[in-house]
Amino acid sequence: MRNCVIAGIAKARFGDRHGIDWDGLVGDYDRIRDKIEAVFTDFFDFNARVCNPGGFRLDVVASFRRWNSVSGKANFLIAPGIRKESALAAKEALVLTTIRSHDQYNTTVYGLDDRCQGVFGRRDIVFMNQEDLANRGLADGGQIEICGLLGDEESHSIGSLTAVAYDIPRGSVAGYHPEMNPVMSLSRFVPQSDTPSYMGYPLR
């Protein structure tokens, strides 16, 4: 369904400019899968395999315990860390990471239940370490407000959130993406990927 919507948007945007039969794609999802197969070799026989009960498994090497490394084994790299952000040195600073719920794919939210974290019917949640809650005079289930510590005009506070005690490292908090977007600044990004710093943002 999502690809049919995209094809409809593409038709409205590009029309006949590129000789693509947008209506044909919208009218028959198999044709969209044929196009996907032509681009991604892992999707060979896409239309046939998608009819198999339970679908099919993509060849993701790590999931098959195949390691394309010199040693033939999995190699772990030590991340340099995020402490270079000066705002994290503030006494009240917490490090925000954003997460996706079980009923979510990227930024598309299909439902309000998250069985992985035990949250149902809502997304206005901030997961916090129990000690961090206690040190701030907060309680599990209490109402909180968060705001970024980078002090620019692009970052805004978010109120009416519910703090949930969770087994997360002390000094860290987690919240759902994209609900956490307002607290972040788009001018802060990861140099290697040019993506916003969704996985290590300082807030209080």
PAKEFI-479464 format. One line per 3 residues: their letters; for each residue x, y, z of N, C-alpha, C, O. Coordinates in nm, 2 decimals. Example, Ala and Ser with C-alpha at 12.3 -4.5 7.8 and 13.67 -1.06 7.14 Angstrom:
! PAKEFI-479464
as) 1.32 -0.57 0.78 1.23 -0.45 0.78 1.32 -0.33 0.78 1.42 -0.33 0.85 ~ 1.28 -0.22 0.71 1.37 -0.11 0.71 1.29 0.00 0.79 1.34 0.11 0.80
! end
This chain:
! PAKEFI-479464
mrn) 0.08 -0.12 0.00 0.00 0.00 0.00 0.09 0.13 0.00 0.06 0.22 -0.07 ~ 0.19 0.12 0.08 0.28 0.24 0.09 0.34 0.28 -0.05 0.35 0.39 -0.08 ~ 0.39 0.18 -0.12 0.45 0.20 -0.25 0.34 0.25 -0.35 0.38 0.34 -0.44
cvi) 0.22 0.21 -0.34 0.11 0.26 -0.43 0.09 0.41 -0.40 0.07 0.49 -0.49 ~ 0.09 0.45 -0.27 0.08 0.59 -0.24 0.19 0.67 -0.30 0.17 0.78 -0.35 ~ 0.32 0.62 -0.29 0.43 0.69 -0.34 0.42 0.70 -0.49 0.46 0.80 -0.55
agi) 0.37 0.59 -0.56 0.36 0.60 -0.70 0.26 0.71 -0.74 0.28 0.78 -0.84 ~ 0.15 0.72 -0.66 0.05 0.82 -0.69 0.11 0.96 -0.67 0.08 1.05 -0.75 ~ 0.19 0.98 -0.57 0.26 1.11 -0.55 0.35 1.14 -0.66 0.36 1.25 -0.71
aka) 0.43 1.04 -0.71 0.52 1.06 -0.82 0.45 1.10 -0.94 0.50 1.18 -1.02 ~ 0.33 1.04 -0.97 0.25 1.07 -1.09 0.21 1.22 -1.08 0.22 1.29 -1.18 ~ 0.17 1.26 -0.96 0.13 1.40 -0.95 0.25 1.50 -0.97 0.23 1.61 -1.02
rfg) 0.36 1.45 -0.93 0.48 1.54 -0.93 0.55 1.54 -1.07 0.58 1.65 -1.12 ~ 0.56 1.42 -1.13 0.64 1.41 -1.25 0.56 1.39 -1.38 0.60 1.41 -1.49 ~ 0.43 1.34 -1.36 0.35 1.32 -1.48 0.41 1.22 -1.58 0.47 1.12 -1.54
drh) 0.41 1.26 -1.71 0.47 1.17 -1.81 0.61 1.20 -1.85 0.67 1.16 -1.95 ~ 0.67 1.29 -1.77 0.81 1.34 -1.80 0.91 1.23 -1.82 1.00 1.25 -1.91 ~ 0.90 1.12 -1.75 1.00 1.01 -1.77 0.95 0.88 -1.83 1.02 0.78 -1.83
gid) 0.83 0.89 -1.89 0.78 0.77 -1.96 0.75 0.66 -1.87 0.75 0.54 -1.91 ~ 0.72 0.68 -1.74 0.68 0.58 -1.64 0.53 0.57 -1.63 0.46 0.66 -1.62 ~ 0.48 0.44 -1.64 0.34 0.42 -1.63 0.30 0.41 -1.48 0.29 0.31 -1.42
wdg) 0.28 0.53 -1.42 0.25 0.54 -1.28 0.11 0.47 -1.25 0.10 0.40 -1.15 ~ 0.01 0.49 -1.34 -0.12 0.42 -1.32 -0.10 0.27 -1.32 -0.17 0.20 -1.24 ~ -0.02 0.22 -1.41 0.00 0.08 -1.41 0.07 0.03 -1.29 0.03 -0.08 -1.24
lvg) 0.16 0.10 -1.23 0.22 0.06 -1.10 0.12 0.06 -0.99 0.11 -0.03 -0.91 ~ 0.04 0.17 -0.99 -0.06 0.18 -0.88 -0.17 0.07 -0.90 -0.22 0.02 -0.80 ~ -0.20 0.03 -1.02 -0.30 -0.07 -1.04 -0.26 -0.21 -1.02 -0.35 -0.29 -1.00
dyd) -0.13 -0.24 -1.01 -0.09 -0.37 -0.99 0.04 -0.37 -0.91 0.15 -0.34 -0.96 ~ 0.03 -0.41 -0.79 0.15 -0.41 -0.70 0.26 -0.50 -0.75 0.37 -0.48 -0.71 ~ 0.22 -0.61 -0.82 0.33 -0.70 -0.88 0.43 -0.62 -0.96 0.54 -0.65 -0.96
rir) 0.38 -0.52 -1.03 0.47 -0.44 -1.12 0.57 -0.36 -1.04 0.68 -0.34 -1.08 ~ 0.52 -0.31 -0.92 0.61 -0.24 -0.83 0.72 -0.34 -0.78 0.84 -0.30 -0.78 ~ 0.68 -0.46 -0.74 0.78 -0.56 -0.70 0.87 -0.59 -0.81 0.99 -0.62 -0.78
dki) 0.83 -0.60 -0.94 0.92 -0.62 -1.05 1.03 -0.51 -1.05 1.14 -0.54 -1.08 ~ 0.99 -0.39 -1.03 1.08 -0.28 -1.03 1.18 -0.29 -0.92 1.30 -0.26 -0.93 ~ 1.13 -0.33 -0.80 1.22 -0.35 -0.69 1.32 -0.46 -0.72 1.44 -0.44 -0.69
eav) 1.27 -0.57 -0.77 1.36 -0.68 -0.81 1.47 -0.64 -0.91 1.58 -0.69 -0.90 ~ 1.44 -0.55 -1.00 1.53 -0.50 -1.10 1.65 -0.42 -1.04 1.76 -0.41 -1.09 ~ 1.62 -0.36 -0.92 1.72 -0.27 -0.86 1.80 -0.35 -0.75 1.92 -0.33 -0.74
ftd) 1.73 -0.43 -0.67 1.79 -0.50 -0.56 1.80 -0.65 -0.59 1.70 -0.72 -0.60 ~ 1.92 -0.70 -0.61 1.94 -0.84 -0.65 1.89 -0.94 -0.55 1.85 -1.05 -0.58 ~ 1.89 -0.90 -0.42 1.84 -0.99 -0.31 1.69 -1.02 -0.33 1.64 -1.11 -0.27
ffd) 1.62 -0.94 -0.41 1.48 -0.96 -0.43 1.44 -1.04 -0.55 1.34 -1.02 -0.61 ~ 1.53 -1.13 -0.59 1.51 -1.21 -0.71 1.38 -1.29 -0.69 1.35 -1.34 -0.57 ~ 1.31 -1.32 -0.80 1.18 -1.39 -0.79 1.09 -1.33 -0.68 1.02 -1.41 -0.61
fna) 1.09 -1.20 -0.67 1.01 -1.14 -0.56 0.87 -1.18 -0.56 0.82 -1.22 -0.45 ~ 0.80 -1.16 -0.67 0.66 -1.19 -0.67 0.62 -1.34 -0.64 0.52 -1.37 -0.58 ~ 0.71 -1.43 -0.68 0.69 -1.57 -0.64 0.72 -1.60 -0.50 0.64 -1.66 -0.43
rvc) 0.83 -1.54 -0.45 0.87 -1.57 -0.31 0.78 -1.50 -0.21 0.76 -1.55 -0.10 ~ 0.72 -1.39 -0.24 0.63 -1.32 -0.15 0.50 -1.40 -0.12 0.43 -1.37 -0.02 ~ 0.47 -1.49 -0.21 0.35 -1.57 -0.19 0.37 -1.69 -0.10 0.28 -1.76 -0.06
npg) 0.50 -1.72 -0.06 0.53 -1.83 0.03 0.47 -1.79 0.17 0.48 -1.68 0.21 ~ 0.41 -1.89 0.23 0.36 -1.87 0.37 0.47 -1.82 0.46 0.58 -1.89 0.47 ~ 0.46 -1.71 0.52 0.56 -1.66 0.61 0.66 -1.57 0.54 0.75 -1.52 0.60
gfr) 0.64 -1.55 0.41 0.73 -1.46 0.33 0.87 -1.53 0.31 0.88 -1.65 0.30 ~ 0.97 -1.45 0.30 1.11 -1.51 0.28 1.21 -1.43 0.35 1.18 -1.31 0.40 ~ 1.33 -1.48 0.37 1.43 -1.42 0.45 1.54 -1.36 0.35 1.59 -1.43 0.26
ldv) 1.57 -1.23 0.37 1.68 -1.17 0.30 1.81 -1.22 0.34 1.83 -1.26 0.46 ~ 1.91 -1.22 0.25 2.04 -1.26 0.28 2.12 -1.16 0.35 2.21 -1.09 0.29 ~ 2.09 -1.14 0.48 2.17 -1.04 0.56 2.28 -1.13 0.62 2.25 -1.21 0.71
vas) 2.40 -1.10 0.59 2.51 -1.19 0.62 2.52 -1.22 0.77 2.55 -1.33 0.82 ~ 2.51 -1.11 0.85 2.52 -1.13 1.00 2.41 -1.22 1.05 2.44 -1.29 1.15 ~ 2.29 -1.22 1.00 2.19 -1.30 1.05 2.22 -1.45 1.02 2.16 -1.54 1.09
frr) 2.30 -1.48 0.93 2.34 -1.62 0.90 2.48 -1.65 0.96 2.54 -1.75 0.93 ~ 2.53 -1.56 1.05 2.66 -1.58 1.12 2.77 -1.59 1.02 2.86 -1.67 1.04 ~ 2.76 -1.52 0.91 2.87 -1.51 0.81 2.94 -1.37 0.83 2.87 -1.27 0.83
wns) 3.07 -1.37 0.85 3.14 -1.25 0.88 3.24 -1.22 0.76 3.34 -1.30 0.75 ~ 3.21 -1.12 0.68 3.30 -1.09 0.57 3.42 -1.00 0.62 3.43 -0.89 0.58 ~ 3.50 -1.06 0.71 3.62 -0.99 0.76 3.74 -1.07 0.73 3.73 -1.19 0.69
vsg) 3.86 -1.01 0.75 3.98 -1.08 0.73 4.00 -1.21 0.81 4.04 -1.31 0.76 ~ 3.95 -1.20 0.94 3.96 -1.31 1.03 3.85 -1.41 1.01 3.86 -1.53 1.06 ~ 3.74 -1.37 0.94 3.63 -1.46 0.93 3.54 -1.46 1.05 3.45 -1.54 1.06
kan) 3.57 -1.37 1.14 3.50 -1.36 1.27 3.43 -1.22 1.28 3.47 -1.13 1.21 ~ 3.34 -1.21 1.37 3.28 -1.08 1.40 3.38 -1.00 1.47 3.45 -1.04 1.56 ~ 3.40 -0.87 1.42 3.50 -0.78 1.48 3.42 -0.67 1.55 3.34 -0.60 1.48
fli) 3.45 -0.64 1.67 3.38 -0.53 1.74 3.47 -0.41 1.75 3.59 -0.42 1.78 ~ 3.41 -0.30 1.72 3.48 -0.17 1.73 3.44 -0.09 1.85 3.33 -0.10 1.89 ~ 3.54 -0.02 1.91 3.51 0.06 2.03 3.47 0.20 1.98 3.56 0.27 1.92
apg) 3.35 0.24 2.01 3.31 0.37 1.97 3.38 0.48 2.05 3.41 0.46 2.17 ~ 3.42 0.59 2.00 3.49 0.69 2.07 3.41 0.76 2.18 3.46 0.82 2.27 ~ 3.27 0.74 2.17 3.19 0.80 2.28 3.14 0.94 2.24 3.17 0.99 2.13
irk) 3.05 0.99 2.32 2.98 1.12 2.29 3.01 1.23 2.38 2.95 1.33 2.38 ~ 3.11 1.20 2.47 3.13 1.30 2.58 3.20 1.43 2.53 3.22 1.52 2.60 ~ 3.23 1.43 2.40 3.30 1.55 2.35 3.20 1.67 2.34 3.24 1.79 2.33
esa) 3.07 1.64 2.35 2.97 1.75 2.36 2.97 1.82 2.49 2.94 1.76 2.59 ~ 3.01 1.94 2.49 3.04 2.01 2.62 2.91 2.02 2.71 2.92 2.03 2.83 ~ 2.79 2.03 2.64 2.67 2.04 2.72 2.65 1.92 2.81 2.57 1.93 2.91
laa) 2.71 1.80 2.78 2.69 1.68 2.86 2.76 1.69 2.99 2.74 1.61 3.08 ~ 2.85 1.79 3.01 2.92 1.81 3.13 2.84 1.88 3.24 2.87 1.88 3.36 ~ 2.72 1.94 3.20 2.64 2.00 3.29 2.58 1.90 3.39 2.56 1.79 3.36
kea) 2.57 1.95 3.52 2.53 1.86 3.63 2.39 1.79 3.60 2.37 1.68 3.63 ~ 2.30 1.87 3.54 2.17 1.82 3.52 2.15 1.74 3.39 2.04 1.69 3.36 ~ 2.26 1.73 3.31 2.25 1.67 3.18 2.22 1.52 3.18 2.27 1.45 3.26
lvl) 2.13 1.49 3.09 2.10 1.35 3.06 2.12 1.33 2.91 2.11 1.42 2.83 ~ 2.15 1.20 2.87 2.18 1.18 2.73 2.05 1.11 2.67 2.02 1.00 2.71 ~ 1.99 1.17 2.57 1.87 1.12 2.51 1.91 1.03 2.39 1.99 1.07 2.30
tti) 1.85 0.91 2.38 1.85 0.83 2.26 1.71 0.81 2.21 1.62 0.80 2.30 ~ 1.68 0.81 2.09 1.55 0.79 2.04 1.53 0.64 1.99 1.63 0.58 1.94 ~ 1.41 0.59 2.01 1.39 0.45 1.98 1.26 0.44 1.89 1.18 0.54 1.89
rsh) 1.24 0.33 1.83 1.12 0.30 1.76 1.04 0.20 1.83 1.10 0.11 1.90 ~ 0.91 0.20 1.82 0.82 0.11 1.89 0.81 -0.02 1.80 0.86 -0.02 1.69 ~ 0.75 -0.12 1.86 0.73 -0.25 1.78 0.64 -0.22 1.66 0.67 -0.28 1.55
dqy) 0.54 -0.14 1.67 0.45 -0.11 1.56 0.49 0.01 1.48 0.41 0.10 1.45 ~ 0.62 0.02 1.45 0.68 0.13 1.38 0.78 0.09 1.28 0.86 0.00 1.31 ~ 0.78 0.15 1.16 0.89 0.13 1.06 0.95 0.26 1.02 0.88 0.34 0.96
ntt) 1.07 0.29 1.06 1.13 0.42 1.04 1.04 0.52 1.11 1.02 0.52 1.23 ~ 1.00 0.62 1.03 0.91 0.73 1.10 0.76 0.70 1.08 0.68 0.78 1.12 ~ 0.73 0.58 1.02 0.59 0.55 1.00 0.54 0.47 1.12 0.59 0.36 1.15
vyg) 0.44 0.53 1.19 0.38 0.46 1.31 0.25 0.40 1.28 0.16 0.46 1.24 ~ 0.25 0.26 1.29 0.13 0.19 1.25 0.03 0.16 1.37 -0.09 0.13 1.35 ~ 0.08 0.18 1.49 0.00 0.16 1.61 0.06 0.22 1.73 0.18 0.26 1.73
ldd) -0.02 0.23 1.84 0.03 0.29 1.96 0.08 0.19 2.06 0.11 0.23 2.18 ~ 0.09 0.06 2.03 0.14 -0.04 2.12 0.29 -0.07 2.09 0.33 -0.08 1.98 ~ 0.36 -0.09 2.20 0.50 -0.12 2.19 0.53 -0.24 2.29 0.56 -0.22 2.40
rcq) 0.50 -0.36 2.24 0.51 -0.48 2.33 0.66 -0.50 2.37 0.68 -0.56 2.47 ~ 0.75 -0.45 2.29 0.90 -0.46 2.33 0.93 -0.39 2.46 1.00 -0.45 2.55 ~ 0.87 -0.27 2.48 0.90 -0.20 2.60 0.78 -0.21 2.70 0.79 -0.15 2.81
gvf) 0.67 -0.28 2.67 0.56 -0.29 2.76 0.48 -0.17 2.77 0.42 -0.14 2.87 ~ 0.47 -0.09 2.66 0.39 0.03 2.66 0.27 0.01 2.56 0.29 -0.04 2.45 ~ 0.15 0.05 2.60 0.03 0.02 2.52 -0.06 0.14 2.51 -0.09 0.20 2.61
grr) -0.09 0.18 2.39 -0.19 0.29 2.37 -0.14 0.43 2.38 -0.21 0.52 2.38 ~ 0.00 0.44 2.38 0.05 0.58 2.40 0.20 0.58 2.35 0.26 0.48 2.34 ~ 0.25 0.71 2.33 0.39 0.73 2.29 0.45 0.85 2.36 0.56 0.88 2.33
div) 0.38 0.91 2.46 0.43 1.02 2.53 0.51 0.98 2.65 0.48 1.02 2.76 ~ 0.61 0.90 2.62 0.69 0.84 2.73 0.84 0.88 2.72 0.89 0.90 2.62 ~ 0.90 0.89 2.84 1.04 0.90 2.85 1.09 0.80 2.95 1.05 0.80 3.07
fmn) 1.17 0.71 2.90 1.22 0.60 2.98 1.34 0.65 3.06 1.44 0.71 3.00 ~ 1.35 0.63 3.19 1.45 0.68 3.28 1.50 0.57 3.38 1.43 0.49 3.42 ~ 1.63 0.58 3.41 1.68 0.50 3.52 1.62 0.54 3.65 1.59 0.66 3.68
qed) 1.59 0.44 3.74 1.52 0.46 3.86 1.60 0.56 3.95 1.54 0.64 4.02 ~ 1.74 0.55 3.95 1.82 0.64 4.03 1.81 0.78 3.98 1.81 0.88 4.06 ~ 1.81 0.80 3.85 1.79 0.93 3.79 1.66 1.00 3.83 1.65 1.12 3.86
lan) 1.55 0.91 3.83 1.42 0.96 3.88 1.43 1.01 4.02 1.39 1.12 4.05 ~ 1.49 0.93 4.11 1.49 0.96 4.25 1.58 1.08 4.28 1.54 1.17 4.36 ~ 1.69 1.09 4.21 1.78 1.21 4.23 1.72 1.34 4.18 1.76 1.45 4.23
rgl) 1.61 1.33 4.10 1.55 1.46 4.06 1.41 1.47 4.12 1.33 1.56 4.09 ~ 1.38 1.39 4.22 1.26 1.40 4.30 1.14 1.36 4.21 1.03 1.41 4.23 ~ 1.16 1.27 4.11 1.06 1.23 4.03 1.02 1.09 4.06 1.09 1.01 4.13
adg) 0.90 1.05 4.01 0.85 0.91 4.04 0.81 0.85 3.91 0.77 0.91 3.81 ~ 0.81 0.71 3.91 0.76 0.64 3.80 0.62 0.67 3.77 0.53 0.66 3.86 ~ 0.59 0.72 3.65 0.45 0.76 3.62 0.43 0.90 3.63 0.32 0.95 3.60
gqi) 0.53 0.98 3.68 0.51 1.12 3.70 0.52 1.20 3.57 0.57 1.16 3.47 ~ 0.46 1.32 3.57 0.46 1.41 3.45 0.59 1.49 3.45 0.63 1.54 3.56 ~ 0.65 1.50 3.34 0.78 1.57 3.33 0.78 1.66 3.20 0.70 1.64 3.11
eic) 0.88 1.75 3.20 0.91 1.83 3.08 1.05 1.82 3.05 1.14 1.81 3.14 ~ 1.09 1.80 2.93 1.23 1.80 2.89 1.26 1.91 2.80 1.18 1.96 2.72 ~ 1.39 1.95 2.80 1.44 2.05 2.71 1.58 2.03 2.67 1.66 1.98 2.76
gll) 1.62 2.07 2.55 1.76 2.05 2.51 1.85 2.14 2.58 1.81 2.25 2.63 ~ 1.98 2.10 2.59 2.08 2.19 2.66 2.17 2.26 2.56 2.27 2.32 2.61 ~ 2.14 2.26 2.44 2.23 2.32 2.34 2.20 2.47 2.32 2.28 2.54 2.26
gde) 2.09 2.51 2.37 2.06 2.66 2.38 2.04 2.73 2.25 2.08 2.85 2.24 ~ 1.99 2.67 2.14 1.96 2.74 2.02 1.81 2.75 1.99 1.73 2.68 2.06 ~ 1.78 2.83 1.90 1.64 2.86 1.87 1.56 2.74 1.81 1.44 2.74 1.80
esh) 1.64 2.65 1.75 1.57 2.54 1.68 1.52 2.43 1.78 1.44 2.35 1.75 ~ 1.57 2.43 1.91 1.53 2.33 2.01 1.42 2.39 2.10 1.43 2.50 2.14 ~ 1.32 2.31 2.12 1.21 2.35 2.20 1.18 2.25 2.31 1.22 2.13 2.30
sig) 1.13 2.29 2.42 1.09 2.19 2.53 0.97 2.11 2.49 0.89 2.15 2.41 ~ 0.96 2.00 2.55 0.84 1.91 2.54 0.78 1.88 2.67 0.85 1.83 2.76 ~ 0.66 1.92 2.70 0.59 1.89 2.83 0.49 1.78 2.82 0.47 1.72 2.72
slt) 0.43 1.76 2.93 0.32 1.66 2.95 0.37 1.52 2.91 0.29 1.44 2.85 ~ 0.49 1.49 2.94 0.55 1.35 2.91 0.54 1.27 3.04 0.54 1.33 3.15 ~ 0.53 1.14 3.03 0.53 1.05 3.14 0.66 0.98 3.16 0.71 0.92 3.07
ava) 0.72 1.00 3.28 0.85 0.93 3.31 0.82 0.79 3.35 0.73 0.76 3.43 ~ 0.89 0.69 3.29 0.87 0.55 3.31 1.01 0.49 3.36 1.11 0.50 3.29 ~ 1.01 0.44 3.48 1.13 0.37 3.53 1.16 0.25 3.44 1.08 0.17 3.41
ydi) 1.29 0.24 3.40 1.32 0.14 3.30 1.47 0.10 3.32 1.55 0.18 3.38 ~ 1.50 -0.02 3.28 1.64 -0.07 3.30 1.73 -0.01 3.19 1.76 -0.07 3.09 ~ 1.76 0.12 3.21 1.85 0.19 3.11 1.96 0.25 3.19 1.95 0.28 3.31
prg) 2.08 0.26 3.13 2.20 0.31 3.21 2.17 0.44 3.27 2.10 0.53 3.22 ~ 2.23 0.46 3.39 2.21 0.59 3.46 2.27 0.70 3.38 2.38 0.69 3.32 ~ 2.20 0.81 3.37 2.25 0.93 3.29 2.19 0.93 3.15 2.21 1.02 3.07
sva) 2.12 0.82 3.12 2.06 0.81 2.98 1.91 0.81 2.99 1.85 0.76 3.09 ~ 1.84 0.86 2.89 1.70 0.85 2.88 1.66 0.81 2.74 1.75 0.83 2.65 ~ 1.55 0.76 2.72 1.50 0.72 2.58 1.36 0.76 2.56 1.28 0.76 2.65
gyh) 1.33 0.80 2.43 1.20 0.84 2.40 1.17 0.81 2.25 1.27 0.78 2.18 ~ 1.05 0.81 2.22 1.01 0.76 2.08 1.04 0.87 1.97 1.03 0.99 2.00 ~ 1.09 0.82 1.86 1.11 0.90 1.74 0.99 0.88 1.65 0.95 0.77 1.63
pem) 0.92 0.99 1.60 0.97 1.13 1.59 0.92 1.22 1.70 0.94 1.34 1.69 ~ 0.85 1.17 1.80 0.80 1.25 1.91 0.90 1.34 1.98 0.87 1.45 2.03 ~ 1.03 1.29 1.98 1.13 1.36 2.05 1.19 1.47 1.96 1.28 1.55 2.01
npv) 1.16 1.48 1.83 1.22 1.58 1.74 1.22 1.72 1.79 1.32 1.79 1.77 ~ 1.11 1.77 1.85 1.11 1.91 1.89 1.22 1.95 1.98 1.27 2.07 1.98 ~ 1.27 1.86 2.06 1.37 1.90 2.16 1.51 1.91 2.10 1.61 1.95 2.17
msl) 1.53 1.86 1.98 1.66 1.86 1.91 1.68 1.97 1.82 1.59 2.03 1.77 ~ 1.81 2.00 1.79 1.85 2.10 1.70 1.90 2.04 1.57 1.98 1.95 1.57 ~ 1.84 2.08 1.46 1.88 2.02 1.33 2.02 2.06 1.29 2.08 2.00 1.20
srf) 2.08 2.17 1.36 2.21 2.21 1.33 2.32 2.12 1.39 2.44 2.13 1.36 ~ 2.27 2.02 1.48 2.36 1.93 1.54 2.34 1.79 1.47 2.24 1.74 1.47 ~ 2.45 1.75 1.41 2.44 1.62 1.33 2.56 1.54 1.34 2.67 1.59 1.38
vpq) 2.55 1.42 1.30 2.66 1.32 1.30 2.75 1.35 1.18 2.70 1.33 1.07 ~ 2.87 1.38 1.19 2.95 1.42 1.07 2.96 1.31 0.97 2.96 1.33 0.85 ~ 2.97 1.18 1.01 2.99 1.07 0.92 2.87 1.04 0.83 2.88 1.00 0.72
sdt) 2.75 1.07 0.89 2.63 1.04 0.81 2.54 1.16 0.78 2.44 1.14 0.70 ~ 2.57 1.28 0.83 2.49 1.40 0.81 2.35 1.38 0.86 2.26 1.45 0.80 ~ 2.33 1.29 0.95 2.20 1.28 1.01 2.19 1.35 1.15 2.29 1.36 1.21
psy) 2.07 1.40 1.19 2.07 1.46 1.32 2.11 1.37 1.43 2.11 1.25 1.42 ~ 2.15 1.43 1.54 2.21 1.35 1.65 2.10 1.29 1.74 2.08 1.33 1.85 ~ 2.03 1.19 1.68 1.92 1.13 1.75 1.96 1.03 1.86 1.88 0.99 1.94
mgy) 2.09 0.99 1.86 2.14 0.89 1.95 2.23 0.94 2.06 2.30 0.86 2.12 ~ 2.23 1.07 2.09 2.32 1.12 2.20 2.30 1.26 2.22 2.39 1.34 2.21 ~ 2.17 1.30 2.25 2.14 1.44 2.26 2.13 1.49 2.40 2.06 1.42 2.48
plr) 2.20 1.60 2.44 2.20 1.64 2.58 2.07 1.72 2.62 2.03 1.81 2.54 ~ 2.01 1.68 2.73 1.89 1.75 2.77 1.88 1.74 2.92 1.95 1.68 2.99 ~ 1.78 1.82 2.97 1.75 1.81 3.11 1.60 1.80 3.13 1.55 1.79 3.24
! end
